Amino acid sequence: MRNILLHPVITEKSSALQGEHNKYVFAVDSDANKLEIKRAVETLKADIQVKSVRTQLVRGKIKRIGANYGKRSNWKKAIVQLKEGQSLDVVESA
């Protein structure tokens, strides 16, 4: 079985989502679908139930390195909302 959840995305916006709406942000495998992401999150902790999963493709930025230009890789982000009253320790799941 492949590794679906790569790592949590910890930014100011993801921290605000976590505090206000009980949503957690993960970088996921680019071939993973919503059902696979839901199952992977629910296996992190025994009593976790996922309410919804939203995904988006993040396009890699074009960066300049000296006189040359390069491109960062594209990656997939998943925003997972848990049911009311449930929480997940994101640092521990990394």
Biopython code that builds the backbone (N, CA, C, O; Angstrom):
import numpy as np
from Bio.PDB.StructureBuilder import StructureBuilder

atoms = [
    (1, "MET", "N", (0.832, -1.183, 0.000)),
    (1, "MET", "CA", (0.000, 0.000, 0.000)),
    (1, "MET", "C", (0.875, 1.244, 0.000)),
    (1, "MET", "O", (1.861, 1.318, 0.733)),
    (2, "ARG", "N", (0.515, 2.207, -0.814)),
    (2, "ARG", "CA", (1.338, 3.414, -0.913)),
    (2, "ARG", "C", (1.031, 4.385, 0.220)),
    (2, "ARG", "O", (-0.022, 4.310, 0.853)),
    (3, "ASN", "N", (1.945, 5.275, 0.458)),
    (3, "ASN", "CA", (1.788, 6.275, 1.504)),
    (3, "ASN", "C", (0.956, 7.429, 0.948)),
    (3, "ASN", "O", (1.427, 8.166, 0.081)),
    (4, "ILE", "N", (-0.266, 7.594, 1.432)),
    (4, "ILE", "CA", (-1.179, 8.610, 0.893)),
    (4, "ILE", "C", (-0.938, 9.964, 1.550)),
    (4, "ILE", "O", (-0.809, 10.970, 0.851)),
    (5, "LEU", "N", (-0.874, 10.010, 2.880)),
    (5, "LEU", "CA", (-0.617, 11.268, 3.577)),
    (5, "LEU", "C", (0.885, 11.483, 3.659)),
    (5, "LEU", "O", (1.588, 10.711, 4.312)),
    (6, "LEU", "N", (1.386, 12.529, 3.000)),
    (6, "LEU", "CA", (2.816, 12.781, 2.988)),
    (6, "LEU", "C", (3.255, 13.541, 4.247)),
    (6, "LEU", "O", (4.156, 13.097, 4.958)),
    (7, "HIS", "N", (2.621, 14.680, 4.517)),
    (7, "HIS", "CA", (2.930, 15.446, 5.719)),
    (7, "HIS", "C", (1.853, 16.500, 5.923)),
    (7, "HIS", "O", (1.173, 16.882, 4.971)),
    (8, "PRO", "N", (1.686, 16.981, 7.167)),
    (8, "PRO", "CA", (0.726, 18.062, 7.391)),
    (8, "PRO", "C", (1.291, 19.385, 6.881)),
    (8, "PRO", "O", (2.503, 19.600, 6.898)),
    (9, "VAL", "N", (0.410, 20.257, 6.432)),
    (9, "VAL", "CA", (0.803, 21.593, 5.990)),
    (9, "VAL", "C", (0.492, 22.537, 7.145)),
    (9, "VAL", "O", (-0.670, 22.730, 7.506)),
    (10, "ILE", "N", (1.540, 23.123, 7.722)),
    (10, "ILE", "CA", (1.363, 23.985, 8.884)),
    (10, "ILE", "C", (1.697, 25.416, 8.470)),
    (10, "ILE", "O", (2.866, 25.780, 8.333)),
    (11, "THR", "N", (0.664, 26.213, 8.276)),
    (11, "THR", "CA", (0.783, 27.627, 7.937)),
    (11, "THR", "C", (-0.178, 28.408, 8.825)),
    (11, "THR", "O", (-0.922, 27.821, 9.611)),
    (12, "GLU", "N", (-0.160, 29.731, 8.698)),
    (12, "GLU", "CA", (-1.093, 30.539, 9.477)),
    (12, "GLU", "C", (-2.530, 30.227, 9.079)),
    (12, "GLU", "O", (-3.410, 30.119, 9.933)),
    (13, "LYS", "N", (-2.761, 30.084, 7.779)),
    (13, "LYS", "CA", (-4.115, 29.824, 7.306)),
    (13, "LYS", "C", (-4.603, 28.446, 7.758)),
    (13, "LYS", "O", (-5.757, 28.303, 8.160)),
    (14, "SER", "N", (-3.736, 27.431, 7.695)),
    (14, "SER", "CA", (-4.156, 26.096, 8.122)),
    (14, "SER", "C", (-4.388, 26.053, 9.638)),
    (14, "SER", "O", (-5.268, 25.332, 10.109)),
    (15, "SER", "N", (-3.609, 26.812, 10.395)),
    (15, "SER", "CA", (-3.828, 26.879, 11.844)),
    (15, "SER", "C", (-5.157, 27.549, 12.171)),
    (15, "SER", "O", (-5.840, 27.144, 13.112)),
    (16, "ALA", "N", (-5.528, 28.569, 11.404)),
    (16, "ALA", "CA", (-6.815, 29.232, 11.610)),
    (16, "ALA", "C", (-7.963, 28.289, 11.262)),
    (16, "ALA", "O", (-8.965, 28.249, 11.976)),
    (17, "LEU", "N", (-7.831, 27.530, 10.174)),
    (17, "LEU", "CA", (-8.857, 26.555, 9.802)),
    (17, "LEU", "C", (-9.029, 25.499, 10.885)),
    (17, "LEU", "O", (-10.144, 25.077, 11.192)),
    (18, "GLN", "N", (-7.909, 25.083, 11.455)),
    (18, "GLN", "CA", (-7.950, 24.059, 12.497)),
    (18, "GLN", "C", (-8.658, 24.567, 13.740)),
    (18, "GLN", "O", (-9.438, 23.835, 14.349)),
    (19, "GLY", "N", (-8.400, 25.804, 14.124)),
    (19, "GLY", "CA", (-8.996, 26.348, 15.333)),
    (19, "GLY", "C", (-10.464, 26.705, 15.183)),
    (19, "GLY", "O", (-11.250, 26.475, 16.102)),
    (20, "GLU", "N", (-10.848, 27.263, 14.038)),
    (20, "GLU", "CA", (-12.201, 27.766, 13.871)),
    (20, "GLU", "C", (-13.178, 26.733, 13.311)),
    (20, "GLU", "O", (-14.339, 26.692, 13.720)),
    (21, "HIS", "N", (-12.715, 25.902, 12.378)),
    (21, "HIS", "CA", (-13.626, 25.026, 11.650)),
    (21, "HIS", "C", (-13.327, 23.536, 11.790)),
    (21, "HIS", "O", (-13.990, 22.713, 11.159)),
    (22, "ASN", "N", (-12.328, 23.175, 12.616)),
    (22, "ASN", "CA", (-11.961, 21.778, 12.824)),
    (22, "ASN", "C", (-11.522, 21.110, 11.514)),
    (22, "ASN", "O", (-11.879, 19.966, 11.234)),
    (23, "LYS", "N", (-10.725, 21.866, 10.704)),
    (23, "LYS", "CA", (-10.223, 21.360, 9.434)),
    (23, "LYS", "C", (-8.708, 21.233, 9.518)),
    (23, "LYS", "O", (-8.032, 22.066, 10.121)),
    (24, "TYR", "N", (-8.191, 20.181, 8.905)),
    (24, "TYR", "CA", (-6.758, 19.902, 8.915)),
    (24, "TYR", "C", (-6.275, 19.813, 7.478)),
    (24, "TYR", "O", (-6.980, 19.296, 6.612)),
    (25, "VAL", "N", (-5.067, 20.319, 7.221)),
    (25, "VAL", "CA", (-4.531, 20.386, 5.864)),
    (25, "VAL", "C", (-3.333, 19.444, 5.759)),
    (25, "VAL", "O", (-2.430, 19.469, 6.595)),
    (26, "PHE", "N", (-3.341, 18.612, 4.713)),
    (26, "PHE", "CA", (-2.268, 17.649, 4.481)),
    (26, "PHE", "C", (-1.789, 17.742, 3.034)),
    (26, "PHE", "O", (-2.576, 18.021, 2.129)),
    (27, "ALA", "N", (-0.500, 17.509, 2.826)),
    (27, "ALA", "CA", (0.015, 17.262, 1.484)),
    (27, "ALA", "C", (-0.171, 15.772, 1.241)),
    (27, "ALA", "O", (0.230, 14.950, 2.065)),
    (28, "VAL", "N", (-0.780, 15.425, 0.112)),
    (28, "VAL", "CA", (-1.118, 14.032, -0.159)),
    (28, "VAL", "C", (-0.522, 13.593, -1.490)),
    (28, "VAL", "O", (-0.059, 14.415, -2.281)),
    (29, "ASP", "N", (-0.543, 12.290, -1.721)),
    (29, "ASP", "CA", (-0.085, 11.718, -2.980)),
    (29, "ASP", "C", (-0.935, 12.277, -4.114)),
    (29, "ASP", "O", (-2.155, 12.375, -3.983)),
    (30, "SER", "N", (-0.307, 12.642, -5.214)),
    (30, "SER", "CA", (-1.036, 13.302, -6.300)),
    (30, "SER", "C", (-2.042, 12.388, -6.993)),
    (30, "SER", "O", (-2.935, 12.881, -7.682)),
    (31, "ASP", "N", (-1.925, 11.076, -6.830)),
    (31, "ASP", "CA", (-2.871, 10.143, -7.439)),
    (31, "ASP", "C", (-3.990, 9.716, -6.486)),
    (31, "ASP", "O", (-4.880, 8.963, -6.882)),
    (32, "ALA", "N", (-3.958, 10.182, -5.250)),
    (32, "ALA", "CA", (-4.953, 9.766, -4.250)),
    (32, "ALA", "C", (-6.284, 10.464, -4.492)),
    (32, "ALA", "O", (-6.329, 11.644, -4.841)),
    (33, "ASN", "N", (-7.373, 9.709, -4.299)),
    (33, "ASN", "CA", (-8.698, 10.321, -4.410)),
    (33, "ASN", "C", (-9.250, 10.605, -3.009)),
    (33, "ASN", "O", (-8.613, 10.281, -2.007)),
    (34, "LYS", "N", (-10.438, 11.211, -2.950)),
    (34, "LYS", "CA", (-10.999, 11.642, -1.674)),
    (34, "LYS", "C", (-11.296, 10.477, -0.732)),
    (34, "LYS", "O", (-11.090, 10.591, 0.476)),
    (35, "LEU", "N", (-11.769, 9.377, -1.268)),
    (35, "LEU", "CA", (-12.087, 8.217, -0.433)),
    (35, "LEU", "C", (-10.822, 7.627, 0.195)),
    (35, "LEU", "O", (-10.829, 7.256, 1.369)),
    (36, "GLU", "N", (-9.742, 7.538, -0.578)),
    (36, "GLU", "CA", (-8.477, 7.033, -0.041)),
    (36, "GLU", "C", (-7.926, 7.968, 1.035)),
    (36, "GLU", "O", (-7.392, 7.508, 2.044)),
    (37, "ILE", "N", (-8.056, 9.273, 0.823)),
    (37, "ILE", "CA", (-7.583, 10.240, 1.814)),
    (37, "ILE", "C", (-8.395, 10.112, 3.104)),
    (37, "ILE", "O", (-7.839, 10.162, 4.201)),
    (38, "LYS", "N", (-9.704, 9.949, 2.969)),
    (38, "LYS", "CA", (-10.577, 9.788, 4.139)),
    (38, "LYS", "C", (-10.174, 8.558, 4.944)),
    (38, "LYS", "O", (-10.060, 8.630, 6.168)),
    (39, "ARG", "N", (-9.957, 7.437, 4.274)),
    (39, "ARG", "CA", (-9.559, 6.205, 4.974)),
    (39, "ARG", "C", (-8.208, 6.363, 5.652)),
    (39, "ARG", "O", (-8.010, 5.869, 6.762)),
    (40, "ALA", "N", (-7.267, 7.054, 4.987)),
    (40, "ALA", "CA", (-5.933, 7.239, 5.565)),
    (40, "ALA", "C", (-5.990, 8.088, 6.827)),
    (40, "ALA", "O", (-5.285, 7.798, 7.794)),
    (41, "VAL", "N", (-6.816, 9.133, 6.838)),
    (41, "VAL", "CA", (-6.930, 9.985, 8.022)),
    (41, "VAL", "C", (-7.612, 9.226, 9.161)),
    (41, "VAL", "O", (-7.224, 9.362, 10.322)),
    (42, "GLU", "N", (-8.620, 8.434, 8.830)),
    (42, "GLU", "CA", (-9.325, 7.687, 9.870)),
    (42, "GLU", "C", (-8.460, 6.593, 10.486)),
    (42, "GLU", "O", (-8.747, 6.157, 11.601)),
    (43, "THR", "N", (-7.420, 6.135, 9.808)),
    (43, "THR", "CA", (-6.519, 5.141, 10.387)),
    (43, "THR", "C", (-5.458, 5.767, 11.290)),
    (43, "THR", "O", (-4.758, 5.047, 12.003)),
    (44, "LEU", "N", (-5.324, 7.106, 11.273)),
    (44, "LEU", "CA", (-4.338, 7.759, 12.133)),
    (44, "LEU", "C", (-4.675, 7.588, 13.610)),
    (44, "LEU", "O", (-3.787, 7.410, 14.444)),
    (45, "LYS", "N", (-5.965, 7.644, 13.920)),
    (45, "LYS", "CA", (-6.421, 7.539, 15.299)),
    (45, "LYS", "C", (-7.713, 6.730, 15.290)),
    (45, "LYS", "O", (-8.501, 6.848, 14.351)),
    (46, "ALA", "N", (-7.941, 5.930, 16.294)),
    (46, "ALA", "CA", (-9.045, 4.969, 16.281)),
    (46, "ALA", "C", (-10.429, 5.620, 16.251)),
    (46, "ALA", "O", (-11.316, 5.130, 15.551)),
    (47, "ASP", "N", (-10.632, 6.698, 16.984)),
    (47, "ASP", "CA", (-11.981, 7.257, 17.113)),
    (47, "ASP", "C", (-12.241, 8.473, 16.222)),
    (47, "ASP", "O", (-13.144, 9.259, 16.510)),
    (48, "ILE", "N", (-11.473, 8.642, 15.154)),
    (48, "ILE", "CA", (-11.633, 9.778, 14.246)),
    (48, "ILE", "C", (-12.657, 9.449, 13.172)),
    (48, "ILE", "O", (-12.630, 8.364, 12.592)),
    (49, "GLN", "N", (-13.568, 10.398, 12.905)),
    (49, "GLN", "CA", (-14.525, 10.275, 11.811)),
    (49, "GLN", "C", (-14.430, 11.527, 10.956)),
    (49, "GLN", "O", (-14.535, 12.643, 11.465)),
    (50, "VAL", "N", (-14.231, 11.343, 9.655)),
    (50, "VAL", "CA", (-14.072, 12.450, 8.724)),
    (50, "VAL", "C", (-15.435, 12.876, 8.208)),
    (50, "VAL", "O", (-16.229, 12.043, 7.771)),
    (51, "LYS", "N", (-15.705, 14.174, 8.260)),
    (51, "LYS", "CA", (-16.966, 14.718, 7.768)),
    (51, "LYS", "C", (-16.884, 15.017, 6.272)),
    (51, "LYS", "O", (-17.798, 14.676, 5.521)),
    (52, "SER", "N", (-15.786, 15.658, 5.832)),
    (52, "SER", "CA", (-15.635, 15.969, 4.415)),
    (52, "SER", "C", (-14.166, 16.079, 4.045)),
    (52, "SER", "O", (-13.311, 16.316, 4.897)),
    (53, "VAL", "N", (-13.887, 15.901, 2.753)),
    (53, "VAL", "CA", (-12.540, 16.028, 2.212)),
    (53, "VAL", "C", (-12.614, 16.906, 0.973)),
    (53, "VAL", "O", (-13.427, 16.667, 0.081)),
    (54, "ARG", "N", (-11.775, 17.908, 0.923)),
    (54, "ARG", "CA", (-11.651, 18.762, -0.260)),
    (54, "ARG", "C", (-10.206, 18.699, -0.726)),
    (54, "ARG", "O", (-9.282, 18.716, 0.087)),
    (55, "THR", "N", (-10.015, 18.626, -2.038)),
    (55, "THR", "CA", (-8.663, 18.535, -2.578)),
    (55, "THR", "C", (-8.415, 19.661, -3.569)),
    (55, "THR", "O", (-9.347, 20.208, -4.158)),
    (56, "GLN", "N", (-7.138, 19.999, -3.741)),
    (56, "GLN", "CA", (-6.774, 20.960, -4.764)),
    (56, "GLN", "C", (-5.342, 20.690, -5.204)),
    (56, "GLN", "O", (-4.500, 20.258, -4.417)),
    (57, "LEU", "N", (-5.087, 20.954, -6.483)),
    (57, "LEU", "CA", (-3.748, 20.842, -7.026)),
    (57, "LEU", "C", (-3.050, 22.180, -6.867)),
    (57, "LEU", "O", (-3.573, 23.214, -7.281)),
    (58, "VAL", "N", (-1.876, 22.159, -6.271)),
    (58, "VAL", "CA", (-1.084, 23.369, -6.091)),
    (58, "VAL", "C", (-0.004, 23.360, -7.165)),
    (58, "VAL", "O", (0.834, 22.460, -7.213)),
    (59, "ARG", "N", (-0.034, 24.363, -8.016)),
    (59, "ARG", "CA", (0.932, 24.458, -9.109)),
    (59, "ARG", "C", (2.271, 24.945, -8.577)),
    (59, "ARG", "O", (2.321, 25.848, -7.741)),
    (60, "GLY", "N", (3.353, 24.350, -9.060)),
    (60, "GLY", "CA", (4.685, 24.739, -8.634)),
    (60, "GLY", "C", (5.076, 26.093, -9.189)),
    (60, "GLY", "O", (4.743, 26.423, -10.327)),
    (61, "LYS", "N", (5.778, 26.874, -8.393)),
    (61, "LYS", "CA", (6.191, 28.211, -8.811)),
    (61, "LYS", "C", (7.426, 28.139, -9.709)),
    (61, "LYS", "O", (8.237, 27.220, -9.596)),
    (62, "ILE", "N", (7.550, 29.098, -10.577)),
    (62, "ILE", "CA", (8.756, 29.229, -11.393)),
    (62, "ILE", "C", (9.726, 30.089, -10.600)),
    (62, "ILE", "O", (9.388, 31.197, -10.183)),
    (63, "LYS", "N", (10.924, 29.580, -10.395)),
    (63, "LYS", "CA", (11.936, 30.268, -9.607)),
    (63, "LYS", "C", (13.184, 30.494, -10.454)),
    (63, "LYS", "O", (13.510, 29.705, -11.340)),
    (64, "ARG", "N", (13.862, 31.578, -10.160)),
    (64, "ARG", "CA", (15.089, 31.895, -10.869)),
    (64, "ARG", "C", (16.279, 31.492, -10.008)),
    (64, "ARG", "O", (16.348, 31.815, -8.823)),
    (65, "ILE", "N", (17.210, 30.782, -10.631)),
    (65, "ILE", "CA", (18.436, 30.365, -9.956)),
    (65, "ILE", "C", (19.591, 30.904, -10.796)),
    (65, "ILE", "O", (19.974, 30.296, -11.795)),
    (66, "GLY", "N", (20.142, 32.044, -10.388)),
    (66, "GLY", "CA", (21.174, 32.700, -11.181)),
    (66, "GLY", "C", (20.585, 33.191, -12.496)),
    (66, "GLY", "O", (19.608, 33.939, -12.507)),
    (67, "ALA", "N", (21.185, 32.765, -13.602)),
    (67, "ALA", "CA", (20.689, 33.166, -14.918)),
    (67, "ALA", "C", (19.653, 32.188, -15.447)),
    (67, "ALA", "O", (19.035, 32.436, -16.482)),
    (68, "ASN", "N", (19.463, 31.091, -14.753)),
    (68, "ASN", "CA", (18.550, 30.045, -15.221)),
    (68, "ASN", "C", (17.223, 30.091, -14.472)),
    (68, "ASN", "O", (17.126, 30.630, -13.370)),
    (69, "TYR", "N", (16.208, 29.512, -15.101)),
    (69, "TYR", "CA", (14.899, 29.407, -14.486)),
    (69, "TYR", "C", (14.590, 27.942, -14.229)),
    (69, "TYR", "O", (14.916, 27.073, -15.038)),
    (70, "GLY", "N", (13.961, 27.682, -13.104)),
    (70, "GLY", "CA", (13.551, 26.330, -12.760)),
    (70, "GLY", "C", (12.114, 26.352, -12.277)),
    (70, "GLY", "O", (11.540, 27.419, -12.060)),
    (71, "LYS", "N", (11.540, 25.184, -12.111)),
    (71, "LYS", "CA", (10.151, 25.089, -11.672)),
    (71, "LYS", "C", (10.065, 24.104, -10.524)),
    (71, "LYS", "O", (10.634, 23.014, -10.585)),
    (72, "ARG", "N", (9.344, 24.495, -9.467)),
    (72, "ARG", "CA", (9.089, 23.582, -8.362)),
    (72, "ARG", "C", (8.022, 22.587, -8.786)),
    (72, "ARG", "O", (7.254, 22.842, -9.714)),
    (73, "SER", "N", (7.980, 21.467, -8.109)),
    (73, "SER", "CA", (7.029, 20.413, -8.462)),
    (73, "SER", "C", (5.606, 20.805, -8.086)),
    (73, "SER", "O", (5.380, 21.533, -7.120)),
    (74, "ASN", "N", (4.648, 20.305, -8.872)),
    (74, "ASN", "CA", (3.240, 20.426, -8.503)),
    (74, "ASN", "C", (2.956, 19.434, -7.370)),
    (74, "ASN", "O", (3.607, 18.394, -7.277)),
    (75, "TRP", "N", (1.976, 19.759, -6.502)),
    (75, "TRP", "CA", (1.623, 18.860, -5.420)),
    (75, "TRP", "C", (0.138, 18.986, -5.124)),
    (75, "TRP", "O", (-0.510, 19.946, -5.541)),
    (76, "LYS", "N", (-0.389, 18.020, -4.410)),
    (76, "LYS", "CA", (-1.810, 17.977, -4.106)),
    (76, "LYS", "C", (-2.028, 18.227, -2.622)),
    (76, "LYS", "O", (-1.317, 17.685, -1.776)),
    (77, "LYS", "N", (-3.025, 19.058, -2.317)),
    (77, "LYS", "CA", (-3.353, 19.422, -0.944)),
    (77, "LYS", "C", (-4.758, 18.927, -0.639)),
    (77, "LYS", "O", (-5.651, 19.019, -1.481)),
    (78, "ALA", "N", (-4.951, 18.403, 0.568)),
    (78, "ALA", "CA", (-6.267, 17.949, 1.011)),
    (78, "ALA", "C", (-6.635, 18.677, 2.293)),
    (78, "ALA", "O", (-5.841, 18.754, 3.231)),
    (79, "ILE", "N", (-7.866, 19.216, 2.321)),
    (79, "ILE", "CA", (-8.398, 19.855, 3.511)),
    (79, "ILE", "C", (-9.463, 18.910, 4.068)),
    (79, "ILE", "O", (-10.493, 18.676, 3.437)),
    (80, "VAL", "N", (-9.197, 18.375, 5.255)),
    (80, "VAL", "CA", (-10.048, 17.351, 5.859)),
    (80, "VAL", "C", (-10.776, 17.945, 7.054)),
    (80, "VAL", "O", (-10.149, 18.483, 7.966)),
    (81, "GLN", "N", (-12.110, 17.845, 7.049)),
    (81, "GLN", "CA", (-12.900, 18.319, 8.183)),
    (81, "GLN", "C", (-13.370, 17.130, 8.996)),
    (81, "GLN", "O", (-13.941, 16.179, 8.462)),
    (82, "LEU", "N", (-13.118, 17.197, 10.310)),
    (82, "LEU", "CA", (-13.539, 16.142, 11.220)),
    (82, "LEU", "C", (-14.911, 16.483, 11.790)),
    (82, "LEU", "O", (-15.342, 17.636, 11.755)),
    (83, "LYS", "N", (-15.593, 15.465, 12.315)),
    (83, "LYS", "CA", (-16.901, 15.681, 12.932)),
    (83, "LYS", "C", (-16.744, 16.475, 14.220)),
    (83, "LYS", "O", (-15.647, 16.588, 14.767)),
    (84, "GLU", "N", (-17.856, 17.023, 14.694)),
    (84, "GLU", "CA", (-17.858, 17.885, 15.882)),
    (84, "GLU", "C", (-17.277, 17.170, 17.105)),
    (84, "GLU", "O", (-17.558, 15.998, 17.353)),
    (85, "GLY", "N", (-16.463, 17.906, 17.858)),
    (85, "GLY", "CA", (-15.924, 17.386, 19.100)),
    (85, "GLY", "C", (-14.705, 16.499, 18.945)),
    (85, "GLY", "O", (-14.191, 16.001, 19.947)),
    (86, "GLN", "N", (-14.220, 16.280, 17.733)),
    (86, "GLN", "CA", (-13.050, 15.433, 17.512)),
    (86, "GLN", "C", (-11.851, 16.300, 17.158)),
    (86, "GLN", "O", (-11.995, 17.379, 16.584)),
    (87, "SER", "N", (-10.677, 15.815, 17.506)),
    (87, "SER", "CA", (-9.462, 16.566, 17.179)),
    (87, "SER", "C", (-8.350, 15.582, 16.842)),
    (87, "SER", "O", (-8.427, 14.388, 17.132)),
    (88, "LEU", "N", (-7.321, 16.130, 16.224)),
    (88, "LEU", "CA", (-6.191, 15.332, 15.780)),
    (88, "LEU", "C", (-4.933, 16.112, 16.087)),
    (88, "LEU", "O", (-4.869, 17.313, 15.827)),
    (89, "ASP", "N", (-3.934, 15.449, 16.636)),
    (89, "ASP", "CA", (-2.665, 16.104, 16.904)),
    (89, "ASP", "C", (-1.843, 16.058, 15.627)),
    (89, "ASP", "O", (-1.274, 15.018, 15.292)),
    (90, "VAL", "N", (-1.774, 17.180, 14.909)),
    (90, "VAL", "CA", (-1.142, 17.223, 13.595)),
    (90, "VAL", "C", (0.363, 17.001, 13.689)),
    (90, "VAL", "O", (0.934, 16.327, 12.832)),
    (91, "VAL", "N", (1.007, 17.541, 14.692)),
    (91, "VAL", "CA", (2.463, 17.390, 14.832)),
    (91, "VAL", "C", (2.818, 15.925, 15.064)),
    (91, "VAL", "O", (3.833, 15.442, 14.562)),
    (92, "GLU", "N", (1.993, 15.227, 15.814)),
    (92, "GLU", "CA", (2.223, 13.799, 16.097)),
    (92, "GLU", "C", (2.052, 12.951, 14.858)),
    (92, "GLU", "O", (2.763, 11.961, 14.690)),
    (93, "SER", "N", (1.102, 13.323, 13.962)),
    (93, "SER", "CA", (0.845, 12.532, 12.762)),
    (93, "SER", "C", (1.882, 12.762, 11.674)),
    (93, "SER", "O", (1.907, 12.033, 10.682)),
    (94, "ALA", "N", (2.738, 13.765, 11.845)),
    (94, "ALA", "CA", (3.779, 14.033, 10.843)),
    (94, "ALA", "C", (4.842, 13.040, 10.948)),
    (94, "ALA", "O", (5.811, 13.091, 10.191)),
]
sb = StructureBuilder()
sb.init_structure("model")
sb.init_model(0)
sb.init_chain("A")
sb.init_seg("    ")
for serial, (resi, resn, name, xyz) in enumerate(atoms, 1):
    if name == "N":
        sb.init_residue(resn, " ", resi, " ")
    sb.init_atom(name, np.array(xyz, "f"), 0.0, 1.0, " ", f" {name:<3s}", serial, name[0])
structure = sb.get_structure()
